[in-house]
Amino acid sequence: QVQVVESGGGLVQPGGSLRLSCVASGFTLDDYDIGWFRQAPGKERERVSCISSSDEDTYYAVSVKGRFTISRDNAKNTVYLQMNSLTPEDTAVYYCAADRHHVAVTIQAKCVLADFGSWGQGIQVTVSS
């Protein structure tokens, strides 16, 4: 059973940093694309960042580009989202999602369409003073 579990969320002051982790179980991360998405209260879910199985391709939403970095450690079956220069607008529940890589689908397309089959339960990130 493909499962992903998020961790690392919490409360941080504006300008601070957090690192989210997405740990995979029931499958080997090597063949899977991973995405981070978020949903703020009263808003629709939005894409944040995605990374291909090969670690060669990444996608970032405009709102986080230059502040967030996605990376993966397949040996640990874990994908990370390093979030810097956080603002209150980054406050949301963050979700990790996984999907087997398909050569015909770019990571950008996958991220834009949120085309992922397995989703975590989400973790709260609150940016507030």
Salt bridges, closest charged atoms under 4 A:
ASP33 OD1 - HIS101 ND1 3.08
ASP33 OD2 - LYS110 NZ 3.07
GLU46 OE2 - ARG38 NE 2.53
ASP90 OD1 - ARG38 NH1 2.89
ASP90 OD2 - ARG67 NH1 2.73
ASP99 OD2 - LYS110 NZ 2.98
